[in-house]
Amino acid sequence: MIIRQQLDFYRNNHGVSTSRTLFTSELGSNMETEDNFVVTVVDLYKEKKWREIVDRCHDHPERNKLLWVFPSEANLRFLTECLVELGCNGVLSIGCGSGLLEWILSEATGFRVSGVEVDGAWWQCKYAPPTFIPLLLTSSKLDKNVMNLLLRGDTTALLFCYFNNRDAFNEYLKYFSGRVLIIIGPGDGKGVHTDPKPFGDVTDDWILYKWEEVRNSKDYIAVYCKNNQAKDVEMIYKKKVNV
Ligand SMILES: C[S@@+](CC[C@H](N)C(=O)[O-])C[C@H]1O[C@@H](n2cnc3c(N)ncnc32)[C@H](O)[C@@H]1O
């Protein structure tokens, strides 16, 4: 319903065609092309074609309007394996933006994926981009619902993708009871700033469990595990699958 209304807004205000258009062959700098990108992604979303979204959008010039990182199917398999190995059954994504990554992740992994965003006024206004999951909105000071989710998150992985607010990051971690933290963001050579970065920005409470580059984009998925539990979790998993 939210998507429908937001798309109607796009179409009414920018004369966007409702027909599907190809991305790369029609690139230009005008507004209509940009909006066609959003409309096309929404159409694919409605058809549940997440594979086509990641395959076709990952290098589109307008991709950041909806999502900063489009993981490949191999990246999504990597994430699924990490979540299974570490005993997680869900993901809570902080600063999820449009929620496109979170929707793709839930479709690809079968896990429950929720997303938290700040600034309710922006996300509820008609100029906001479409949203692909229901957003859990919070003020910049953590509200009770989100705090409860963090406190009851022992089988949940906490995800930050292109997050850029260190104080808020620390605040979320302060309440998080789970043992898995995922940071997706640019590596050193990318020339883009996030805070936290995927590497080197967490305290000694966390050890790097596994990491993988997103395609060859210089963006990285870094999976961390609570220091005192990483080895136990891996051992339990290995016993379970007999390796
Ligand atoms: C660069 S965007 C990344 C959005 C999305 N994760 C992506 O990869 O496309 C960072 C997001 O973090 C959100 N954000 C900033 N501070 C936040 C906070 N304290 N709690 C939740 N979200 C926050 C912003 O509103 C913004 O949508």
The ligand as an SDF file (V2000), in Angstrom:
LIG
                    3D

 27 29  0  0  0  0  0  0  0  0999 V2000
   23.7350    6.1080    4.0610 C   0  0  0  0  0  0  0  0  0  0  0  0
   22.1620    5.6260    4.6090 S   0  0  0  0  0  0  0  0  0  0  0  0
   22.1970    3.8870    4.3130 C   0  0  0  0  0  0  0  0  0  0  0  0
   20.8320    3.3180    4.1240 C   0  0  0  0  0  0  0  0  0  0  0  0
   20.7910    1.8330    3.7900 C   0  0  0  0  0  0  0  0  0  0  0  0
   21.3110    1.0390    4.8870 N   0  0  0  0  0  0  0  0  0  0  0  0
   21.5520    1.5280    2.5260 C   0  0  0  0  0  0  0  0  0  0  0  0
   22.5710    0.8510    2.5780 O   0  0  0  0  0  0  0  0  0  0  0  0
   21.0950    1.9830    1.4550 O   0  0  0  0  0  0  0  0  0  0  0  0
   22.2810    5.7000    6.3930 C   0  0  0  0  0  0  0  0  0  0  0  0
   20.9120    5.5830    7.0450 C   0  0  0  0  0  0  0  0  0  0  0  0
   21.0890    5.5530    8.4500 O   0  0  0  0  0  0  0  0  0  0  0  0
   19.9960    6.2170    9.0220 C   0  0  0  0  0  0  0  0  0  0  0  0
   20.3180    6.6070   10.4050 N   0  0  0  0  0  0  0  0  0  0  0  0
   21.1590    7.5860   10.8390 C   0  0  0  0  0  0  0  0  0  0  0  0
   21.1630    7.6490   12.1970 N   0  0  0  0  0  0  0  0  0  0  0  0
   20.3180    6.6790   12.6240 C   0  0  0  0  0  0  0  0  0  0  0  0
   19.8780    6.2250   13.9000 C   0  0  0  0  0  0  0  0  0  0  0  0
   20.2930    6.8130   15.0260 N   0  0  0  0  0  0  0  0  0  0  0  0
   19.0190    5.1830   13.9640 N   0  0  0  0  0  0  0  0  0  0  0  0
   18.5590    4.5850   12.8300 C   0  0  0  0  0  0  0  0  0  0  0  0
   18.9250    4.9760   11.5970 N   0  0  0  0  0  0  0  0  0  0  0  0
   19.7850    6.0080   11.4860 C   0  0  0  0  0  0  0  0  0  0  0  0
   19.7580    7.3940    8.0900 C   0  0  0  0  0  0  0  0  0  0  0  0
   18.4440    7.9220    8.2300 O   0  0  0  0  0  0  0  0  0  0  0  0
   20.0060    6.7560    6.7350 C   0  0  0  0  0  0  0  0  0  0  0  0
   18.8210    6.2680    6.1590 O   0  0  0  0  0  0  0  0  0  0  0  0
  1  2  1  0
  2  3  1  0
  2 10  1  0
  3  4  1  0
  4  5  1  0
  5  6  1  0
  5  7  1  0
  7  8  2  0
  7  9  1  0
 10 11  1  0
 11 12  1  0
 11 26  1  0
 12 13  1  0
 13 14  1  0
 13 24  1  0
 14 15  1  0
 14 23  1  0
 15 16  2  0
 16 17  1  0
 17 18  1  0
 17 23  2  0
 18 19  1  0
 18 20  2  0
 20 21  1  0
 21 22  2  0
 22 23  1  0
 24 25  1  0
 24 26  1  0
 26 27  1  0
M  CHG  2   2   1   9  -1
M  END
$$$$
